[in-house]
Amino acid sequence: MFSKRMVISRDNTRPFKSAHKTFDKIDGSIVGALIASASDLALLIDKKGMIKDVSIGNQDLDGPEIMEWVGKPWIETVAIDSRDKVKEVLQEAAANLEPRWRHINQTSSSGLQIPIGYRAINVSADGKIVAMGRDLRTIAAAQQRLVEAQQSMEREYLRFRLAETRYRFLFQSSAEAIVIVDRDTLKVVEINPSAAALLGDAGKRMQGRPFIEGLANKSIEQGQALLSKASNLGQAEAVRIKLADGTTEVNMVASLFRQDTTAHLLVRFSPVETSNLLIPKAKSNLLKVLEAAPEGFVVTSLDGRILTANQTFLEFAELATEEQARGELLDRFLGRPGVDFKVLIANVNEHGSVRLFATSMRGEFGTQMDVEISGVAVPDGDPPCLGFIVHNIAGRVSVAQNATNEFPRSVTQMRELVGRAPLKEIVRETTDVIERLCIEAALQLTGDNRASAAEMLGLSRQGLYDKLRRHGLGDLGSYSN
C-alpha cells in the first residue's frame, strides 16, 4: 500500500523504524479511517496534481462545496496567494522529503475561504499523494483577536502618553506655583519651576523631602493643619503662610486627588494681593454671616458660572465641597433647564436686581425643592459678578394654595406673577378665581337661591353644589334652596 522509499528527514521527527513491515498489510479502509481521524481534511492527489478524493474528519468542513474540489487540479481550488505553496508541497512530497506544515487558503465556488494547514506524503509508487490538513480558522480567529487587542493596547498607551505629555507641559509651563505631595508621607513628589523659583534655595532640594521644609517655622503647624484638612475633606480653603526664607508671604490652597491606588495632595501657592490685605471688621463679619446663613448664597460670573457659594447652597445642591460647585453653571441646579436660568439672568442683567423669583432647585442626587431667588448684578466688581440668595419655601403654602383668598384680580397684579409661578398654574388658578366670582355674583343676584343661580350659570343643581363644595362657599349641609 505505502511506498517503501526512504523519506529524507529535515527535522527532529522520527517515524516508526519498522513501519514498512508493521503496516504493509493493513487494509485500505483502515488506512482511510486513520487519515480521517488524524486530520480535519485530507486530499488524495495524483501525480498530475488532480484531486481524486476527499476525506473529511471535521463536521464543520462537511458540505457540497468541499466535494466540488474532486476532479479539479488542487492548485485551482486555492487562493491565488497560496498557489506557489501548493506547488512546493507537491514537489516536496514527490521528492519524498520530510513533510512540513504549510498554510494554504482553500476557496469554493461561493467565495468561501478556509485556512488549512497541510502536510503532504507520497503514499504509492505511482505518485499518489495524501495532503492531510488541519482547520486553522479557530487559530486564525484567535490570532485576529490577539492582533486587535494589541492594537487597542497600543492606542490606549499612545493616548496615555499624549495625556501625560500635555500634563507635563502644563505643569512645567504654568505660572502658578504647584507642588504635588504624597498624602501618606507628606513628602514632595513633584514641584514645578514656578514653585521652585518661589521657594528659592529650599525649592531646589525639596524633591523627595518633607513638604514642611519649605515653610517658615511659625507656619509649619498651620501648613500641616491645612494638609490634614485637605486629606480628610478633599479640599481646604486658602491660608496665609510664610515660606522658609521667613519673609515671603503667600496664600496656600490644597486639594486631594488620586492616581491609581495612591492619594496625593495638590498644593498651590499664590501671592497675597495688597488690595485684600485689610478688610474692615464690619465687612469681615458680614462675610461670616453670609457663610453661616440659613439661606443659600452663591456668586456667579456674568454668564452664570459659579465662583463661590456658602454651605447652605452646597446643602441645597447636595454637594460636599465648594470645589465641586465652582465653575458649574447655575442652570445645572435650577428647576427647568434652559428656561428659569435664562429668565433669571436676563432680568438681573437688565434691571440690576430681581426679587422673589419662584422656581425649584435640583440636588446632585435628584432631590427637588421649591425656592425663591433674589439676585443682584455687580458690574463694577473684580471680576464683574452676580449674587443670588436662595430661599427654601418648601414648607410654605404655595401661591396656588392661597389663590382662593389672595389671588390677583387685576391684569397688573397677574403680570407681576409672571416668573414667580408657571403659566399653567397662573391660568388654572385665574380660571378658579373667575369661576368663584361668577358663582358669588349669581348667588347675590338670586338672593342665595341656588336653583335659580344654577339655571343662571347654565349648571345643574348637582354641578353647582359640587363647585360650591370645591370653593368652600356656603352651608352645604342640605340641598334645599
N, C-alpha and C positions, 0 to 999 in steps of 0.2 A: 504493500500500500504506500508506505512512505519511501522517499528517495534515501538511499544509503550513502549518498555523497556527504563528505565532511563539511560541516558549517564552520567557517572561519570566525572565531570569536574575537571581538574588538573591545570587550569589557569584561567585567568580573563574573558574568553569568556562567553557570555550569549545568548543562543538561545531564540527564541520566547517562552513565557510562555504557550501559548495555541496553539502551533504548531500542536499537535495531533488532535485538534478539527478543526483548520482552514484549514489544508492541507490534512485531512484524505480522502476527496472525490475528490481530484484533479486527473484529467485524467493522465494516464501514459505517453502519448505523451508530455503533458505539462511539466511533471517532467523531461523527457528526454531532452527537449529543454532548461529547466533551467540549467540542469547539463552541457549541451554542451556550453551554453553561459557563465557559471561561471568558466569554466576550458578550458585549451588548449587541454587536452586529458583526457578521463575518461575510466576506465576499469570496466566492470561488472564481478565480480568473484564469483564463487560458494563456498560452504563451504570446498570443496576439494582443493581450490586454482587454479581452472582452469578458464581461461579467456573465458567467454561466449559471450561477445560482447564488441565493442569498439566504443566510441563516440569521434569525432574529432571536436574541436571548433577553431582550428588554421589552416589556409590553408597551412602554412609552414610544417605541420606534415602530411598532406594528402598524401597517396600513398599506393601502394600494399604491401610494406614492413611492414607497420604498421598492415595491415589486416592479415598478416601471423600469428600474435600472437593468433588470435581467435582459440580456441580448444586446446591450449597448456597451461601447467602449467605456471603461472606467473613467478615463480622462474627460469624457463628455458629461459625466454626472457630477462633476465637482465645479466649484467656483474657479474663475479664471486665475485668481492668485494662488490656487492650490495645484494647478496642473503640472508645474515643474516638480512639485513634491511627489506627485503620483509617478512621474517618470523615474525619479530617483528611487522610490520604493520598489518599483518593478525591476529596475536594473540591479539593485542590491539583492533582491530575492532570487533573480535569475542567476546571479553570480555566487549564490549560497553564502553571502556574507551574514554576519550576525545581525538579526533584525533589530531595529531601533524604532522607538515611538516617533511618529510624525503627526502633526496637527493638520488635518485636511478638512475643509468645509464642503460637505455634500450638499447638493441642491436638488430640487424637484421641479416638476412642471408648473406647480402653483407658486413658485418663488420661495418656498420654504428653504431655509439654510440651517443645516445641522452640523455643529463642530464635532468631529470624530477623531480620536487618537488611534492610529493604525500601526500594527506591526505585521509584516508580510513574510511568509515562509514558503519556500519551494517544496511542494509535497509529493511530486511524482517525477518520473523520468521524462515524461512528455512535456514537462514545463508548466504544469498546473501550479497555481499559487493560491494560497489561502491568506487573505488580509483580514486579521482579527482586529476589531475596533472597540473602543470604549466611548460611551456617550459623554462628551465634555460640557454639555450645557449647564449642568449644576456647577461645575468648576468655573465655567466662564461667567455665570451669574454672580458667583461669589467674588471672582476677581473684579467684576464690574462694580460691585458694591464696595469692595475694598478701595478701588480707584476713586470712586465718588466720595467715600468717607475721607480719604487722604486729601482730596481736593478741597472738601469742606473744611478740614482742619487747617489746611494751608491758607484758605481765605480768612478763616477766623483768626489765625495767627497774624496775618497781614493786617486785619482790622485792629487787633490789639496793638500791634507795632505802631500803626498810624496814630491811634489814640494816645499811646504813650509818648510819641514824638510831639504831638500837639500839646500834651500836658507839660512835657519838659520845656517846650518853647515858651509857653505861657508862664510857667513857674520861674524860669530863669530871666525872662524879659520883663516881668511885672515890676512896676514902680513901687508897689506896695510891699512892705517888709513882711515876709511869711516864713514861719518856722513850723516844721512838722515834728511832733513829739510823740514818742511811744507812750500810750496811756498807762501801761503797767509799770514801766521803769522810769518814766518821765525823763528819758534821755532823748537828745536831739537826733532825729533820723535824717532829716534834710533841712537845709537852710538856703534860701535863695540869695543872690548877690545883694539885693536891696537890704535885706535883714543883716547880712554880714557887714555891709558898709555902715549901717546904723549902729550896730553893736561895737564897731571899731575892732580893737585888738582881741576882745573877748569873742567876737564873731568868727575870727579866723580859726579858732581852736575848739569851737562848740560841737562840731560834728562828732556824734557818739558820746558826748559828755552830758552831764546833768543840765537840764534847762535852766535851773536856778542860778547857775554860774554866770548867766548873762544879766542878772538883776542885782541892783544895789542891796546891801544887807537889810536896809529898812523896808525894802519892798518884797523880800523873799516870802514872808508869811502871807502877804496879800496875793502874790502871784500863785502860791500853792493853793490858796483857797479858791482862786479863780479856776485853776485847772481841775480841782476836785469837783467844783460845781458843774463844769462843762462835762466832766466824765460821768457824772450821775444823771444830769438832766439833759445832756445833749447840746446845750447852749449856755453860755454865760455872758452877761452884759459887760460892757467895757468898764475897766477900772484904770485909774491913773497910777502909773508906777514910774520909778526911776531905774535907769539901766545901770550896768556895772560901773560906768565911769562916775556915777554919783551926781551928775549934772543934767544929763539928757532925760527929759520927762516925756512920756508917750502914753497914749491910750492903748490898752491891750485887750483884745477880744479873743475868745477861744470857742471852738465848736468841735463836736465829736463826729468822726466818720470811720467807716470800717473798710478794710481792704482784705479780701479773702476772710480768714479767721482772726485777723489781727485788728485791734482797735487803735486808732491814732487820734491825736488832738491837733487841729489846725489853729495855730496861734498867729494872729495878725497884729502888727504894730502900726499905729497912725499918729502923726504929730498932733499935739494939743493945740487947737485953734485959739488964738488970743481973744477972739470975739466971744468965746464960750468960757473964758476963764472965770468971770464973775457973774453970778446970777443972783438978782435980788432975792432976799429971803421970802418975800411975799410970792414972787413968781415960782420959786422953788417949792413952796407949799402948795401952790396951785397945781403944779405938775404931779405932786404926790397924791393930791385929791383926785385928779383925773385918772391916775393909775389905779387907785383903790376904789373908784366909784362903782356903784351897783349898776350903772348904765354902761353900755358898750361905747367905747370911744375909739375911733380909727381915723388916721390921717392918710390921705392918698395923694398921688400926683394928679395933675390936671386931667389926665386920661383915665383916672380911677384905679391905678395900681397902688396897692397898699405899701406905705412907707413904715408905719408903726401902728401898734394897736395896744390897748390896755388888756388886762387879764380877763375882764368881763366879756369883752368882744371875743377873745380866744375861746372862752367857755361857750358862748353862743355858737361859734363856728366849729366847736368840738376839735380844737387844735391844742397840741401840748405845749408848743413853744412859739414865740413870735417869729422865729426864723421860718417856720412853715407857712406863715401868712405873708411874709414880706415878698413883694414882687408879684403876688397874685392879683388878678382883677377882682374888685369888689363884687362884680357881677356873678362871680362863682358862688357867692353866699346869699344872693338876693333871690326873692321869690320866683318871678317869671323871667327866665334867662333872656337877655337881649331886649326886654321891654321896660321893666321897672328901672333898671340901671340907666338906660338911655334917657328916660324921662327925668330921673333924679339928677343926673349930671347936667343935662340941658338946662333945667331950672336953676340949679346952683350957679352955673356959669353965666346964665342970662340975667338973673335977678340978684346975684351975690349971696343969696341965702334961700333956704327953704325950711318950712316948719311942718311938723306932724305929717310927713309923707307916709301913708299907710301901705305896708307891703308885708311880706313874710321873709324869714331868714332860714336858710338851709344849712344844717351842720354837715361836717365831713362824713358822718355816718348815717345821713339821711333824715335826721330829726328836723322838724319844721316848727316854727313858732311865729305868731303874729307880732309884728313890731311896728313902731313909728320911728321915723328917722328925721332928724333935723340936721341941716348942713349949712356950711358957710364956706365961701371961697376966700383964699388969702393969696391974691395975685402978686403981692409985693414980698412974699416970703422968700427964703433962701434954702431950697428952691421954692417956686410957687406951688401951692398945695391946696387941698380941700380937706375940711374937717367935718366929721359926722358923729352925731350922738345917736345911739341905737337904744330905743326904749322898748322893753318887753311888755306887750299888752295882752299876753295870752290869758291872764286872769281877769281881764277887764271885759265888761259886757260889750259886745261888738256894736258897731253903728247900726247893723241890720236889726239887732235885738231891741234897740231903743227907738227904732224908726216910728213905731206907732205913737210915741209921745212927743218926739223931738225932731222928726224928720222934716227937712226944709219944705216950705210951702211956696217958695218963690224961685224963679229961674236963677236969680243971682246966688241964692243960697245953694242951689243944686250945682251950679258951676264951681262953687268953692269945694265941693266934694270930689271933683274930678282929680284923680291922683291919690285920693285918700281911700277910695273904695273901688272895686271893679265895676265896669259898666253894667254887667249883667245884674249885679246886686243893686246898683242905683236904680235901674229900670224896674226891677221886680218890686223894690220897696216903694218906689214912686207910684207904681200901679196900686199897691196895697193902700197907700195914703189916699189916692183918688177914690178908690172903692169905698173906703171908710167914710170919706167926706160926703160922697153921694148917698150912702145909707143914712148918715146922720141928717142930711138935708131932707131926705124923703120922710123920715120919721117925724121931723119937725113940721113939715108941710101937712102931714096927715094926722097930726096930734097924737103921735105914737100908735096909730092904728097900723098894725103890722101887715094885715091882709091888704089894705089899700097901698101901703108902702111897697109890698112885693109886686102888686099889679103895676104901680108907677114905674118900678125899676125893671119890669119885664122878667121877674123871677117867680118861681113857685114859692109857696109859703115855706116848704121844707128847705128850698135853696136859700131863702132869706135867713131862716133860723141857723142854717149852717154857717153863713157868713157872719151873723151876729155873734155866734159862739166863737168863731175864729178870731174876731176882732175884740172880743170881750165887751160887747155893748149890751146893756140892758139886763133885766132879770129873765133868765131862760128856764125858770123852774116849771113853766107850763106853756102850752101852745095857744093860750087864749089871747084875744085882742087886747 
